[in-house]
Amino acid sequence: MRRAVAFVGLLGIVAGGISLSIMPTSQTVAAANEPRTFLIPASDGYGVADCISSKAECGQIVANAWCESQGFGKAVAFGVATREDFTGSITRQSPPQATEQPLSITCGE
């Protein structure tokens, strides 16, 4: 009886291994070749707003890292987002402060 249970267990392991080997592997799909713009809150808590908003040298490094984490090659443009970059569909009681403007990173190939 023990041999039969062990044999059935062995067959289950072999069948599982075969099914996993013929399944397609899931890989991270690279983004399309077209550029994509990401809007990031300036108060995201990571402290990258100073680099990106001032277009300092560290901003290019941060923007490139952001694009790479999203599956793109490098940043094409970065900086403070203009009003045309986002819809503004939420009405505000007071005008937004400069620190509240989101950051914009455009990623390309």
C-alpha positions in Angstrom: 0.0 0.0 0.0 2.8 2.4 0.9 4.5 1.7 -2.5 1.3 2.5 -4.3 0.9 5.9 -2.5 4.5 6.7 -3.1 4.2 5.8 -6.8 1.0 8.0 -7.2 2.8 10.8 -5.5 5.8 10.4 -7.8 3.6 10.4 -10.8 1.9 13.6 -9.5 5.3 15.4 -9.1 6.4 14.3 -12.6 3.1 15.4 -14.2 3.4 18.8 -12.4 7.0 19.2 -13.6 6.0 18.4 -17.2 3.0 20.8 -17.1 5.2 23.6 -15.7 7.9 23.0 -18.4 5.5 23.3 -21.3 3.6 26.4 -19.9 4.7 29.7 -21.4 6.9 31.6 -19.1 5.6 34.9 -17.9 8.1 37.7 -18.7 7.9 41.4 -18.2 6.6 42.8 -21.4 8.5 45.9 -22.5 6.5 49.0 -23.1 5.6 50.1 -26.6 8.1 52.1 -28.6 6.0 55.3 -28.2 6.9 57.7 -25.5 4.7 57.8 -22.4 4.3 60.6 -19.8 3.9 59.8 -16.1 2.5 62.3 -13.6 3.9 62.0 -10.1 2.7 64.0 -7.0 5.4 66.5 -5.9 4.7 65.4 -2.3 5.3 61.7 -2.9 7.5 61.4 0.1 10.7 60.3 -1.7 12.2 63.8 -1.9 12.8 63.7 -5.7 10.7 66.8 -6.4 13.7 69.1 -5.9 15.9 67.3 -8.4 13.2 67.0 -11.1 11.6 70.4 -10.7 14.9 72.3 -10.9 16.1 70.2 -13.8 19.3 69.5 -11.8 21.7 66.8 -12.8 20.2 64.4 -10.2 16.9 64.9 -11.9 18.1 63.0 -15.0 19.3 60.1 -12.9 15.9 60.0 -11.0 13.9 60.3 -14.2 15.9 57.5 -15.9 15.5 55.3 -12.9 11.7 55.9 -12.9 11.5 55.0 -16.6 13.5 51.9 -16.2 11.3 50.8 -13.4 8.3 51.2 -15.7 9.9 49.1 -18.5 11.3 51.9 -20.6 14.8 52.7 -21.6 15.4 56.3 -20.4 13.7 59.6 -19.8 13.1 61.9 -22.7 11.9 64.8 -20.7 11.1 65.7 -17.1 10.1 68.6 -15.0 7.1 70.2 -13.4 3.9 69.3 -15.2 2.0 72.1 -17.0 -1.7 72.6 -16.7 -2.1 70.9 -20.2 -0.5 67.7 -18.9 -3.4 66.9 -16.6 -7.1 67.4 -16.9 -7.9 69.4 -13.8 -11.3 67.8 -13.6 -11.5 68.4 -9.8 -12.4 71.9 -9.0 -10.5 73.5 -6.2 -11.5 76.2 -3.8 -8.1 77.8 -3.8 -5.5 78.0 -6.6 -2.8 75.3 -6.4 0.5 76.1 -4.9 3.7 75.6 -6.8 4.6 72.8 -4.5 1.4 71.0 -5.4 2.1 70.9 -9.1 2.7 67.3 -10.1 6.0 66.3 -11.7 6.1 65.0 -15.3 8.4 62.4 -16.6 8.2 61.4 -20.3 9.8 58.0 -21.0 11.0 56.8 -24.3 13.0 53.9 -25.8 
